[in-house]
Amino acid sequence: MASQPIDGRITVVVSSIRQKVIKWAFFGVAVALTPLFANFLIAQSRATAISYDTLVGRGELLLVAAGMGAAGIGELFGTEVNRMPSIRMVLGGCNILLVSLASLWFADIASAHQAKEFVEVGVVAEGSTFLFLCTLGVTACCIVVSELR
């Protein structure tokens, strides 16, 4: 039985990674962001001015980041392959921190809104966007690393 040439194996791995990332981008990230897109379109169709701060200022991106990060952790540690254990630990640890921070911050924001306390929506919008983008990057890395064999 002849082994597959190295360039053939690389092509198979790259193709597998590409398919997994595309599936994650459409069925994970895009679907999770659909309520935000819908809120924007609803406001536009009613000729209501909506700023970015208003759109995400209640912490919606924090929920998306938490869900996305948790999925990345599951993807990373849900595989039996023990390749690159140090990188897996770093990525998993980063995602655990990001998920925890996003979850706790969202809980505080929701609690403040419930208690009718002032919440600076600009800070929430900027901070949640930053956390979302960090989680997006780390989770993408988790997906790529989970496919390396």
Secondary structure, DSSP 8 states (H G I E B T S, - for coil): -----HHHHHHHHHHHHHHHHHHHIIIIIIHHHHHHHHHHHHHHHTT----HHHHHTTSHHHHHHHHHHHHHHHHHHSS---SSHHHHHHHHHHHHHHHHHHHHHHHHHHHHHHTT----HHHHHHHHHHHHHHHHHHHHHHHHHHH--
